[in-house]
Amino acid sequence: MTVIFGFFLLTLLLITAVAIVQSQNLFVSVMLSGMFSLLLAVNFFLLDAADVALTEAAVGAGISTVLLLSALAITAKHEKAPSSSRVGALIIVIIATLVLIYATLGNPQFADPNAPVHQHVAPWYLDKTAEAIDIPNVVTAVLGSFRGYDTLGEVFVVFTAGIGVLFLLGTQPGPFAQSNPFKLTDPKGLRHYLIPRVVGRMLIPFILLFGLYVQFHGEYGPGGGFQAGALIAAAIILFALLEGENSALKVIPRSVLIGLIAGGALLYGVVGLFGIFLGSNFLDYSVLSSNPVKGQQMGLLIIEAGVGITVTGVLLSIFHAFAARGKF
Amino acid sequence: MELLGLYYYWVFAILLMIGLYAVIVKLNLIKKLIGLSLFQAAVFLLYITMGKLEGGTAPIVTDANANGLFSNPLPQVLILTAIVVGISTMALGLGIVIRIKEEYGTIEEDEIQEIDK
C-alpha cells in the first residue's frame, strides 16, 4: 500500500514540476512550487526521513514561498513570452534524461538491504550512538556530534548568506517599491480580511510552541535546530503578513535579529572552543561534564540552540530585507 | 517489479532534467532560480531514496525498537542541512535579482544583454 502511495506521489511530483516550468504566470509557478515542496516532504516521510520531511515542509512550503512572493512583488508578476527556439535545449535535456535512466539500470533496487550504501559506515553510527551519546535520534547525533564540524560549516554558510542579503538589499525601500502588486508589506497587513486574521492569530502561538518543542525535543524525536529555526521564523513571518511588517519588527527589532545571526554561530563555535580549553579536541563535547555521555548531551543541546538561533535570525532578516525593499 | 524498483531513480532523472531545462531555456531570472531549486530537490530525493532500507523505520532508536531495522541516517543528515543552505542561497540569488531589476528595470536575460551592449 505504501509503495502504491509512493508511486502516486512521485508521479504527482513530476506533473507539478512540469506545470511549474510551463506556467508563464510567475505567481502560479511560485504557488505550485510550494505544493511541490509539500509533496516532496510527504515523499521524504514515506522514505523514513522524518527529520528531512519536517525541514522541507517548514522551509520549502513555508518560507521559500514567502521569499519568492516578496521578490515577485518587487520584480514582475509575468514572465515574457519566449522568443527564441527551444528545440535544441529540449533535445539535449531528453538525451541527458535517457542517459541518466540508462545509468540507473545498474543501480541497486529500491530499498535493497545489500546496496553498498547500507554496508559502509551507517551500521557503525546506528550501533555507537546509544553507547557514546545515548539519545534515540541518530540523525541528530550524527548532525551535532559525530559530524559537528560539517554542521558548523553549514551554519556559517547560512550566516554568510544572511549577511550577503543584508549587504545587497539593506533596510531602505528600493526604486521599484511603488509598483508592489501584492501589498505584501501593507502597513495595515491583512487586518481587514477577517478569515486570515482570525485563523492566523489562532495558529501563531501553536506554531511557536511546536517550534520550541521541535528545538528541545530534537534529541528524542524528529527535530533539531534547523527545523525549529525555520518553524519559528515561519510563525513570525505569518505574524508580519497578518499585522504588517512594522508590528513584527516591534516584536523582534532589526538589531536583535543581527545579534541572533551572529550569536547563534558564535555560541556553536564557543562550545567547540570549550572542548579545547578543557583539554580535548575542537567540538568534542565529552569533556563538558564529568560524565562523557552527559557532556555529549549537554553539548548537543547547546549547539542545537545555536543552530536554531542563527537560522531564525537569518531567515527573518532576509524576509525583512525583502519586505523593506518593496515598501510603499 | 524489477523495473518498479528503479522508479524513484527515474523520477530523480526526469526532475533533474526538468530543472536543467528551466535553467537553460527560461529567460526570466526568477524562473531560472525556481528551476535551480527543482534541480536541487531532485538531488535531495536521490539521496533520501538511497538511504531507504526494506522494512526499516526512521533512525530513531528507542527501547521498543532497538533490535529493528533502520534506514540509513547519513544521507538524511546531509540533506537536512542542504535544504536550509539551499533556501539561504536562493534568498541570496533573489537578492541579486532584485538589485538587477532596480538597475536594469527588467529581469529578462535577453533584455539585460541588450542594455549591456
Interface residues (C-beta under 8 A of the other chain):
Chain A: V3 G6 F7 L10 T11 L13 L14 A17 V18 I20 V21 L26 S29 V30 S33 F36 S37 L40 N43 F44 L47 D48 A49 A50 D51 V52 T55 E56 V59 G60 I63 S64 L67 L68 A71 L72 I74 T75 A76 E79 K80 P82 S83 S84 R86 A89 L90 I92 V93 I94 A96 T97 L100 I101 T104 L105 N107 Q109 F110 A111 D112 P113 A115 V117 H118 V121 A122 Y125 L126 T129 A130 P136 N137 V138 V139 V142 L143 R147 D150 T151 E154 V157 V158 A161 G162 G164 V165 L168 L169 G174 P175 F176 Y220 G221 P222 G224 F226 G229 A230 V311 V314 L315 I318 A321 F322 R325
Chain B: E2 L4 G5 L6 Y7 Y8 Y9 W10 V11 F12 A13 I14 L15 L16 M17 I18 G19 L20 Y21 A22 I24 V25 K26 L27 N28 I30 K31 I34 G35 S37 L38 A41 F44 L45 I48 T49 M50 G51 K52 L53 E54 G56 T57 A58 P59 I60 V61 T62 A66 L69 F70 S71 N72 P73 L74 P75 Q76 V77 I79 L80 T81 I83 V84 V85 G86 I87 S88 T89 M90 A91 L92 L94 G95 I96 V97 I98 R99 K101 E102 T106 I107 E108 D110 E111
